[in-house]
Amino acid sequence: MPDVSPTKWHLAHTTWFFETFILKKFVPGYRSEIPEYAYLFNSYYNAAGDMHRRDLRGLISRPTVREAQRYRASIDSHIDTLLFDADEKLLDDIEPILVLGRHHEQQHQELLITDIKHVFAQNPLYPVFRAGRARHSARAQERTATPTRRGPYRFVDFEEATVAIGHDGRGFAYDNEGPRHQALIPAFSLASRPVTNGDYIAFIEDNGYRRPEFWLSLGWMTVNEQRWQAPLYWTKHNGAWWHFTLSGFRPVDESEPVTHVSYFEADAYANWAGARLPTEFEWERAALDCPIDGNFVEDELFHPAPMAVASAVSAEKTAQDEDLHQMFGDVWEWTRSAYSPYPGYRAAPGALGEYNGKFMCNQYVLRGGSCATSRSHIRRTYRNFFQPEKRWQFTGIRLARDPE
């Protein structure tokens, strides 16, 4: 699949980022040891030069993994030397790019998980990336040992309000999270939890994939062209739904949040359920007082977990927080908001200005992070984005509705 890159490519690309945007800029006379790496490991930065085709990355047999690791070690060493010798002014110039590079690397660490899963899923032997949950961290075991709530979701009501949307400038944020601005958000209701596998199976069994009245026109065309009948990685086995996970091929747990669904599927399910997807502004408003806690990559489940009572999150929880579950972690939640610039947004000049701004077309915003996202990477204002047909990420659904 064109979206999936080899593991060693991610390692080499994140290394290329530091070499290109720090060493080549701040080290006088710097010359790459292997100039061809600039072509192989540039992703989409047109201002940085030509690049290898994304859909052909899997054909790159050289450099080897060991050579990619040597490349990383060499660039790390050069960066260490540069920082050690730099004066205060130079450090001030380097710091924002270095911090951006670290967050960029966290994004690729998430892609490592999702890309490995997609590659393994093509193998009929169903390889196991990490064995069952018994080997996971104490925190993860505590979370999954908590009894699950299998009842229907409720809707939490929010009154009309004018809310500050976007990052407030404290700490790191991507440029697409600003400028911070005021947004009028009409009254709405948000589901108390994500849609589960059990919820979604009811949609499937009601012929949801064969009823065009629920689907956007482009979604209906995609469903028929791709012959979708269920979320990605699902298959019927002896009359029951099974799916491939990073801990192997196993039965679908109806209490887990449904994942690997496209925007088209999320929207069709919402229509079937008599609801809709939230806007990103509704989602951000609802999340303002919710603690950023949940099933993240640090828990090493590498899979959405059933809804559980959060463990020791924050003494600042409110009654509203108790009503909204799994706002962060587990699954990225599709919103109905097109990925577009906030009022006053301007992309930065040069190649780094291509990081977010040039993708603001034909994509939808997702919020909240997933089981493959780092806890230290996510924010309430974080705007992820994908094309509506994409579903290899841990993407899921939370419903919203208008006042009755």
Secondary structure by P-SEA (a helix, b strand, c coil): ccccccaaaaaaaaaaaaaaccccccccccccccccccccccccccccccccccccccccccccaaaaaaaaaaaaaaaaaaaaaccaaaaaaaaaaaaaaaaaaaaaaaaaaaaaaaaaaacccccccccccccccaaaaaaaacccccccbbbbbbcccccccccccccccccccccbbbbbbccbbbbcccccaaaaaaaaaaccccccccccaaaaaaaaaacccccccccccccbbbbbccccccccccccccccccaaaaaaaaaaacbbbbcaaaaaaaacccccccccccccccccccccccccccccccaaaaacccccccccccccccccccccccccccccccccccccccbbbbcccccccccccccccbbbbbcccccccccbbbbbbccc
